[in-house]
Amino acid sequence: MSHLGYLLAGWSISIGTLAVYAFFLLRRGKRLTEKVPPGRRRWISSTEEQSRITDG
């Protein structure tokens, strides 16, 4: 177990970096979605009435 510290540090740094990146990516996405007009939002966040209007 002489290399356990290096192994744990490597995994911690890798997972920590990915977690921080995911946090900033989700935060940026949320900020950008608020700038999209309601009529141009995707079907997941639009109301049923808005989807009928865009479907024709």
C-alpha positions in Angstrom: 0.0 0.0 0.0 2.9 2.4 -0.6 1.2 4.0 -3.6 -2.2 4.4 -2.0 -1.8 8.1 -1.4 -0.9 8.7 -5.1 -3.9 6.6 -6.2 -6.3 8.4 -3.9 -4.9 11.8 -4.9 -5.2 11.1 -8.6 -8.8 9.9 -8.3 -9.7 12.8 -6.1 -8.2 15.4 -8.4 -9.8 13.8 -11.5 -13.3 13.5 -9.9 -13.0 16.9 -8.3 -12.1 18.6 -11.6 -15.0 16.9 -13.4 -17.4 17.9 -10.6 -16.3 21.6 -10.7 -16.5 21.6 -14.5 -20.0 20.1 -14.4 -21.1 22.7 -11.8 -20.0 25.6 -13.9 -21.4 24.1 -17.1 -24.8 23.6 -15.5 -24.8 27.1 -14.0 -23.9 28.7 -17.3 -26.6 26.7 -19.1 -29.2 27.8 -16.6 -28.2 31.4 -17.1 -28.3 31.1 -20.8 -31.8 29.4 -20.8 -33.2 32.4 -19.0 -32.2 34.6 -21.9 -34.2 32.6 -24.5 -37.6 34.0 -25.2 -40.5 31.8 -24.0 -41.7 31.1 -27.5 -38.3 29.8 -28.6 -37.7 27.4 -25.6 -37.5 23.7 -26.1 -40.5 21.4 -25.6 -39.4 20.3 -22.2 -39.7 23.7 -20.7 -42.6 25.1 -22.8 -46.2 24.9 -22.0 -48.7 22.8 -23.9 -50.3 25.9 -25.4 -46.9 27.1 -26.8 -46.2 23.7 -28.4 -49.5 23.8 -30.2 -48.7 27.3 -31.6 -45.3 26.1 -33.0 -46.7 22.8 -34.3 -49.1 24.7 -36.6 
